[in-house]
Amino acid sequence: MSVREMLLKRRSVRHYDVDYQVSIETLSSLIEAAAKSPNGNNIQATRYLVINDPILRNQMLPVAFNQQQVTEASALILILGDYKAFEKENIIRIHEQGYQAGYFTDQLRDYLASAAIDYYANKSLEELKIELVRDASLAAMSFILLANEAGLETITMSGYNSYLLKKVLKIPDGFLDIMLIAVGKGVKSGHQTVRHEVNEIVYLNTI
């Protein structure tokens, strides 16, 4: 199935086979591929917390306003942004790894690292948050398409109490929670939705 076909057929699925399990190996493989998604300056700030422990999932249920996919889907994945990725040491380390792998010269390594460090140096916390959300959203969409390609269904979830989520999952400071994704084998198709016609959302040269 092409990417276009997957996008046209994709649905947000809320009802899952509770007996179907997606292995951690499968999830890791999907995440490994999704991590190849575009991200600013290749600082790789997106993190993935896989939640498959039944006890923890039950604790998550009221946090997510009792949405049943929290416990019925094979797994929950919390997409996070890591503010530590903006630190100079991380940027230098990643570009050094690229140099050691033979992807670019030492001159290009130094230029890219310096440009990235300077780019983030004076950004506000809100601007850094936007960077995290943008990169993580690209990775999340890649994960969803990869999961669909593997015959799985998903739903993205922003409907949860962020404070309680961090408390239940013991999320350390320095991480931004961006979205939850439930993934598993659907037992009931998600409903179709109406989308704007393309001429309502596309502007040419000016708005």
Long-range contacts (C-beta under 8 A, 24 or more apart in sequence): 1-149, 3-145, 6-145, 6-148, 6-149, 7-145, 9-148, 10-144, 10-148, 11-153, 11-189, 11-190, 11-191, 11-192, 12-154, 12-155, 12-156, 12-190, 13-69, 13-153, 13-154, 13-155, 13-186, 13-188, 13-189, 13-190, 14-67, 14-68, 14-69, 14-155, 14-188, 14-190, 15-68, 15-69, 15-72, 15-186, 15-187, 15-188, 16-69, 16-72, 16-73, 16-74, 16-153, 16-182, 16-184, 16-185, 16-186, 16-187, 17-72, 17-184, 17-185, 17-186, 17-187, 18-71, 18-72, 20-74, 20-184, 20-185, 21-74, 22-74, 22-75, 22-152, 22-183, 22-184, 22-185, 24-50, 24-52, 26-150, 27-75, 27-77, 27-183, 30-143, 30-146, 30-147, 30-150, 31-77, 31-143, 33-142, 33-146, 34-139, 34-140, 34-142, 34-143, 34-146, 35-139, 36-142, 37-135, 37-138, 37-139, 37-141, 37-142, 38-135, 38-138, 39-135, 39-138, 39-139, 40-131, 40-134, 40-135, 41-91, 41-112, 41-115, 41-116, 41-119, 41-120, 42-94, 42-95, 42-98, 42-116, 43-85, 43-86, 43-90, 43-91, 43-94, 43-116, 44-85, 44-94, 45-81, 45-82, 45-83, 45-85, 45-86, 45-131, 45-132, 45-135, 45-136, 46-79, 46-80, 46-81, 46-82, 46-132, 46-135, 46-136, 46-139, 47-79, 47-80, 47-81, 47-82, 47-175, 48-77, 48-78, 48-79, 48-80, 48-143, 49-77, 49-78, 49-80, 49-169, 49-171, 50-75, 50-76, 50-77, 51-75, 51-76, 51-77, 51-78, 51-169, 52-76, 56-168, 56-169, 59-168, 60-160, 60-165, 60-168, 60-169, 62-164, 63-160, 63-161, 63-164, 63-165, 63-168, 64-157, 64-159, 64-160, 64-161, 64-165, 64-180, 65-159, 65-160, 65-161, 67-157, 67-159, 69-155, 69-157, 69-182, 69-184, 70-180, 70-182, 72-184, 73-155, 73-182, 73-183, 73-184, 74-152, 74-183, 74-184, 74-185, 75-182, 75-183, 75-184, 76-180, 76-181, 76-182, 76-183, 77-143, 77-180, 77-181, 77-183, 78-165, 78-169, 78-171, 78-177, 78-179, 78-180, 79-136, 79-139, 79-140, 79-177, 79-178, 79-179, 79-180, 79-181, 80-136, 80-171, 80-175, 80-176, 80-177, 80-178, 81-129, 81-131, 81-132, 81-133, 81-135, 81-136, 81-175, 81-176, 81-178, 82-132, 82-174, 82-175, 82-176, 83-128, 83-132, 83-174, 83-175, 83-176, 84-174, 86-120, 86-123, 86-128, 86-131, 88-117, 91-116, 91-117, 91-120, 92-117, 129-176, 132-176, 132-178, 133-176, 133-178, 136-178, 136-179, 137-178, 137-179, 140-178, 140-179, 140-181, 143-181, 144-181, 147-183, 151-185, 152-183, 152-184, 152-185, 153-183, 153-184, 153-185, 153-186, 153-190, 154-181, 154-182, 154-183, 155-181, 155-182, 155-190, 156-180, 156-181, 157-181, 157-182
